[in-house]
Amino acid sequence: MVISCIADPQRAETRIRTGLSLAESLDTDLVVLTSVRPGDARSIARQLSSAAIDSLLDICRELRVELQLFCSDDQLEPISGWVDEQLAAGETIDAVLIGEPGIFMKSGFLDRFQRRHPELPVYQVDDSGIMKPVQQERFLA
């Protein structure tokens, strides 16, 4: 399985297409993970009906990839928890894709994710779809 973590739905299409290409080359599935911030029902409804989320849903439908949408203040917890569940169920995670420095970097997502899942290969995908492996040693010191 290949996982694409989406922090910014407006910049998701390239990462999803790159993830799908990788998944197809490995003969496995792509799963897209993203999160909205909790709040009152109206706040969540606004986020879920935003153009960015609509676009993300459209891309996932068009490419026929699974989308897991979470609601949390901390993006790491639901994503990492979902990964834990998949690993416990015997799933193989071949790659985790994230975007270039942005929301995930500012929140410490990448550092914390790699501490929690040091065995998983993580790649940053730039806006042109180029994948670069993340150097784990930098984060695990």
MOGISUL-V276387 format. One record per helix or strand of 3 or more residues. SS is the DSSP state (a for helix, b for strand). FROM is the first residue (numbers start at 1). TO is the last residue. If there is no record, write none. Layout:
[[SS/FROM/TO] [SS/FROM/TO]]
//
This chain:
[[b/2/6] [a/9/25] [b/30/36] [a/41/48] [a/51/63] [b/66/71] [a/75/88] [b/95/99] [a/103/106] [a/109/116] [b/122/125] [b/131/133] [a/136/140]]
//
